Amino acid sequence: FSMTHVLCTWVMLKEHLLLWVPPITYGVMYVPLQRLLIQQYPAYRQCVLALRPLYNLSMATFSAIMTVVALRALAVRPFSLHGMLCAAVKPASTDALLVNSWYASKVIEWFDTALLLAAGKGLTSLHYNHHLTTATLVASHFVGRPVRTSIFDIPLLLNAAVHTLMYTYYWYPTLFRPMKVIITQLQIVQHVTVLLSVVHTTTTLLMGWGECDISLFANGLTFGLYAMYLLQFLAFYRGAYKKEGRNSEKPLSKKA
């Protein structure tokens, strides 16, 4: 085997690892391990709970930074619907840091699961499905490409902005309780916006209406997963805030 062949094989393997290792690890290893540790070792459970304020504040700060980063990335693109969603991203020295840090954050967010289990709460299908798939979703928009897809920055901006509010709420829930319903509503708006963006970019490419630097695989995956998230968010919202007499009893969805 030549060195070129070895390098090509490694690149292909790395791409598959980035896509498929996270959901397997989360579902097969991480969640069962957290259940075991929290059930069997009270000291571990107390340690997890003790980290909650620092973790939520750190994630709120990181999300705020990523919101600014996304705005700056969008600011240098043509200020139009096509420019924001379809125009190819110009390579920059910070591209790798942007996509890798956002990808890594989706794995770090698994700590949400440990916090819920440590607090004696169950994992809803919304929470589980979201954490199972978001790293793969992010990776699908940059693996095997010289730059991230043209649509990448819009979901990044929306998700980072909502997460800034969500983790701020969880850092100090008594102070920010009025934000609770608004955050869930913004999460729903986020998912509807991303779905419309996926439809627009996919249609633009397939119908030949113009160039659109997207991945059809990533767009298809995004559409399927975001549609699932949206349905589960709507079900959560209806159950948490719309049933009479339960408004003050249901917590904010810890994800997505």
Buried (B, 14 or more C-beta within 10 A) or exposed (E): EEEEEEEEEEEEEEBEEBBEBBBEBBBEEBBEEBBEBBEEEEEBBEEBBEBBEEBBBBBBBBBBEBBEBBBEBBEEBEEEEBEBBBBBBEEEEEBEEBBEBBBEBBBBBBBBBBBBBBBEEEBBEBBBBBBBBBBBBBBBBBBBBEBBBBBBBBBBBBBBBBBBBBBBBBBEBEEBEEBBBEBBEBBBEBBBBBBEBBEBBBEBBEEEEEEBBBBEEBBEBBBEBBBBBBEBBBEBBEEBBEEEEEEEEBEBBBBB
